[in-house]
Every structure is written in structure tokens, then in C-alpha cells.
Amino acid sequence: MNKRALFFLIVIIFSIVIQTSVLPVYIDGLFKPDLLLILMVFISLRYQNVPGGALIAWLLGLLKDLFSGLYTGLNAFAFLAIYLVIKHIADRLYTESPLLFVITITAASLAAAGLNLLLLLVFDQSHGIFYSMYPGIIPHLLVNAFAASLFGLFPDAGFIQDKKG
């Protein structure tokens, strides 16, 4: 295992611990950033290996489902779909831009909430799910955008960037 993969594994474990153990104690549910979604968007913008990145995106969604999800596979599907869409357009964009990262996080947060809602409406029998998810969408978007803007402050923010060629 090389240094970059080890560092990435440590970042994933740290994000899971922070998101599932530390943040719920100190921050209300509506105002918790989705660190695994931010990590997945970062991978989709910077990582060049599409099959490997898709597997990582799916595993991040599955980890989110296992530690804090209602249904196993719901976030895994949403993360994979969002990864593939972002990866499809990432070659046409300047992916080093912090503003693009914040905008992409905001769009990915909205897409994840929309995909989760759509899948719950299709596969779940409870009819009031929209009314329980609706009030939390805007605060979640804003907190994720704020957390994404802080992401560029870390000195090793480019730890997973592959070089082409």
C-alpha cells in the first residue's frame, strides 16, 4: 500500500468517525456536514481512474448507509450515480477551482437528497417521507457548501490527484 492510499484510508476513517460520532454530539442534525459526500465529490473531480473512483464512491455511500443510513444501498446508489455524472462533465471543467468545488458540492447535495427522496418514494411504503426531508434540504446544502469551502484550507488537499500520462 503506497503512501497516498494509506493517507486516503486515514482520511476516510477520520471522516466516518467525525461524521458519526463527534458531530452528532455537538451539532443539530440539520446542520451536520456530509463529509463522505464531500470526499466523494473531491474524488470525482480529481481522481482519473474511473472504475476505481466509481468503486470508492459506491463504498463511501455504502459506509454512510452502514453507519447512519435508514436503508442499506440508498446512499451507495446515490453516490455512484452522482460520481458518474460529475465524472462525465469533469473533463470539460477546471477541476482545481475552489469555487467549482463548492458549486459541485451544492449540486451533489441537492442531487443526493433528490435521489434519496425519489428512491424512498418508489420503494418505501411511508407516504409522508417528503414532508420529513423537505425542511432539512436547504440547511444541509448551506452547511455542505461551507464545509467544502473549508476543504481547500488543508495543505494536502491534492493528496489523491492522479497525473495524466
C-alpha positions in Angstrom: 0.0 0.0 0.0 1.5 3.3 -1.1 1.6 6.5 1.0 -1.3 8.1 -0.9 -3.6 5.1 -0.5 -2.8 4.9 3.2 -3.4 8.7 3.7 -6.7 8.4 1.8 -7.7 5.5 4.1 -6.9 7.5 7.2 -9.0 10.4 5.8 -12.0 8.1 5.2 -11.8 6.6 8.7 -11.4 10.1 10.2 -14.4 11.4 8.2 -16.5 8.4 9.3 -15.6 8.9 13.0 -16.2 12.6 12.9 -19.5 12.3 10.9 -21.0 9.5 13.0 -19.6 10.0 16.5 -18.4 13.5 17.1 -20.7 15.8 15.1 -24.0 14.3 16.3 -23.0 15.2 19.9 -22.3 18.9 19.2 -24.3 19.8 16.2 -28.0 19.5 15.4 -29.0 17.0 12.7 -29.9 19.7 10.2 -26.5 21.4 10.4 -24.1 18.4 10.1 -21.9 18.4 7.0 -21.9 15.3 4.9 -18.1 14.6 4.9 -18.4 11.4 2.9 -20.3 13.2 0.1 -17.6 16.0 0.1 -14.9 13.3 -0.2 -16.7 11.6 -3.0 -17.1 14.8 -5.0 -13.4 15.5 -4.4 -12.6 12.1 -5.8 -14.8 12.6 -8.8 -13.2 15.9 -9.7 -9.6 14.9 -9.1 -9.2 11.1 -9.4 -8.5 10.0 -13.0 -9.2 6.2 -12.7 -12.9 5.9 -13.4 -13.5 2.3 -12.3 -11.5 2.7 -9.2 -13.2 6.0 -8.4 -16.6 4.5 -9.0 -15.8 1.7 -6.6 -14.6 4.2 -4.0 -17.8 6.3 -4.5 -20.0 3.3 -4.1 -18.1 2.2 -1.0 -18.3 5.6 0.6 -22.1 5.6 0.1 -22.3 2.1 1.5 -20.3 3.2 4.5 -22.6 6.1 5.0 -25.6 3.7 4.8 -24.0 1.3 7.3 -23.1 3.9 9.9 -26.0 6.3 9.6 -28.4 5.3 6.9 -32.0 4.1 7.0 -31.8 1.6 4.2 -28.6 -0.1 3.1 -27.7 0.8 -0.5 -29.7 4.0 -0.8 -26.7 6.3 -0.4 -24.5 3.9 -2.2 -26.6 4.2 -5.3 -26.9 8.0 -5.0 -23.1 8.4 -4.5 -22.4 6.2 -7.5 -24.9 8.0 -9.8 -23.6 11.4 -8.7 -20.0 10.3 -9.2 -20.7 9.1 -12.7 -22.5 12.4 -13.7 -19.7 14.5 -12.2 -17.0 12.4 -13.9 -18.8 12.7 -17.2 -18.5 16.5 -17.1 -15.3 16.9 -15.1 -13.0 16.6 -18.2 -14.6 19.8 -19.5 -14.0 21.8 -16.4 -11.1 23.3 -14.5 -11.3 21.0 -11.5 -8.7 22.8 -9.4 -11.1 25.7 -8.8 -12.3 26.1 -5.2 -15.5 27.8 -6.5 -16.3 24.9 -8.8 -15.8 22.6 -5.8 -18.3 24.5 -3.7 -20.8 24.7 -6.5 -20.4 21.0 -7.3 -20.8 20.1 -3.6 -24.0 22.1 -3.5 -25.3 20.4 -6.7 -24.3 17.0 -5.4 -26.0 17.6 -2.0 -29.2 18.5 -3.8 -28.9 15.6 -6.2 -28.3 13.2 -3.3 -31.3 14.4 -1.4 -33.4 14.2 -4.6 -32.2 10.7 -5.5 -32.8 9.5 -1.9 -36.3 11.1 -1.9 -37.1 9.5 -5.3 -35.9 6.1 -4.3 -37.8 6.3 -1.0 -41.0 7.3 -2.8 -40.6 4.4 -5.2 -39.6 1.7 -2.8 -40.9 2.7 0.6 -44.5 2.5 1.8 -44.5 5.5 4.1 -46.2 8.4 2.3 -45.0 11.3 4.5 -41.3 11.0 3.7 -41.2 14.1 1.6 -42.5 16.3 4.5 -39.9 15.0 6.9 -37.0 15.5 4.4 -38.1 18.9 2.9 -37.2 21.2 5.9 -33.6 19.9 6.1 -32.6 20.3 2.4 -31.6 24.0 2.5 -29.6 23.9 5.7 -27.9 20.8 4.5 -26.9 22.5 1.2 -25.5 25.5 3.0 -23.5 23.5 5.6 -22.1 21.3 2.9 -21.1 24.3 0.8 -19.4 25.9 3.9 -17.6 22.7 4.7 -16.5 22.4 1.1 -15.1 26.0 1.2 -13.0 25.0 4.2 -11.7 21.9 2.5 -9.2 23.9 0.4 -7.5 25.2 3.5 -5.8 21.9 4.2 -2.3 21.7 2.9 -2.6 18.2 1.4 -5.9 18.8 -0.3 -4.5 17.4 -3.5 -3.5 14.1 -2.0 -5.4 11.9 -4.4 -4.8 13.8 -7.6 -3.5 11.5 -10.4 -1.3 12.8 -13.0 -2.3 12.1 -16.6 0.3 10.4 -18.8 
